[in-house]
């Protein structure tokens, strides 16, 4: 498993293939999101056997706080645990390096299998967010805080 710096082209490559998660966000929003993710240098991609399988990272909200994101291809199947551990370790390296005290994530409510990832990362469920995105889909707010994990 190789970890490389994230490039917005990685998201395009992942989105062009079969994704493991929803991809219903407007393309113009995705382009802006991934440019922002690359700009801060807190995002990365996982390559396995020469294939780009996932990208993830953090986007600063303000000092000490960041929003986590994750995009995976269907190629993650069979390697989910190894990739999950690699992503987790890299995220926590970034959290320590950036001295973050809060990392939050929004996960679509209609994807119960995806609710396991933030939970596995040690995040706590903070609540339900009705009509959160451009399509008025509901989301769940998850967060990790240093206060709860000291």
N, C-alpha and C positions, 0 to 999 in steps of 0.2 A: 504494500500500500504506500503510495507516494502522495505527499501533500504538497501542493504547489499554490502560489499566489492566485487569487481569483481574478479572472478577467471577464468582463461582460459577455464576451464571445462564448464562454463556458455555458452561461445560462441559455444562450441561443441554441448551442449544440444539444444541451439536455432537453430543452423544450421541443426541438425538432424530432426527438425520438419519443418512445413510450415513457411517460412519467409515472412515478410511483405515487404522486400526489396530484391534487387538482391543479388545473392551469387555466382557470376561468377569468383571470384578471385581464383587464384591457392591455393590449400590447404596449400602448404608449406609457402606461403606468409601469409595466415591467421594465421597459428600457430605462426609464428614469431611476427606478429602484436599483437596478443592477449597476448602473453607472455610479450611483451614490455608494453602493456597497464596495465597489472597487476603489473609489476615490479615497476612502478612509484607511485602506490597507488592513482592515480587521476581518477580512473574508478570505476564504481559501477553497480549493477544490481537491477532491480525492480521486486519484487515478489508480485503477486496479487492472493489472495485466494489459496496460496500454489503453484502457478504456476510461473515459471520464464517467464516473458513476454518481458523484454528488458534489454539490457546492453548498457552503454554509458560511455563516459569519455573523458579525455584529455591526450594527449601524448606530453611531452615537445619537442619543436624543438630546442630552445636555451633559455637562461634566458629571461623571460617576454613574451614568445611566445609559444603557444601550438596548436596542431592539434586536432580538435574534431572528435569523431566517435560515431556511433549509430547503434545498431543492434536490431531489434524487431521481435518478432514472430507474427504470424497471431492472436494470442490471444490478441493482443493489441486492436483489433476491439472492439468497445463498451466501451473502457476505454482510448481511445487515448488522450482525453483532460486531464483527471486526471493524466495519466502517463506523458504526455507532460509537465504539470505544475511541477510535481515532478522532472523530469529530468532537466527542466529549472532552478528550484530553486537550485538543487544540483550543477549543472554546475556553476552557478553564485557564490555559496558559495566557490567552488574550485577556481574560478577566483580571488575572493577577498583574500582568504587564501594564494594563491600563488603569489599574486600581479602581475597578468598577465596584459599586456597592449594590447595584440592581441591574439585572438583565431580565427583560420581559419578552414575551412572544404571544402572538395571536394565532390561534388554530381554529380552522372552520369547525363549527359545531357538528356538521353532518359527516365528519370524518372521525368516528370514534377510535379507529385503529391508530390514527395519528396523535391522539391524546396521550398515548403511552410514551412518546419520545420526550416531551417536556417533563413528564413525571419521572422518567428514568434519569433525566439530567438533574433531578433534585429540585425542580420547580414546583411551586405550590399553585393550585388552582385558586384564582382570585375572583372569578366571576364570569357571568354570561354577558356578552355584548351584542344585543339585538341590532340588526341592520347595520353592521359595521363597515362593509365594503361597498364598492360601487354598484354591485348587483343586490345590495341590501341583504346579503347573506349574514347569518348569525355566526359569531365567533366566541371562543372561550379565551379568557386572558389567563396566562400562566406567567409566573415570575419566580426568579431566584434572587434572594437578597443576602448580603453578607451578614446582616443581623441574625438571620435565622440559621446561618450555616457557619458560624464562628465556633 
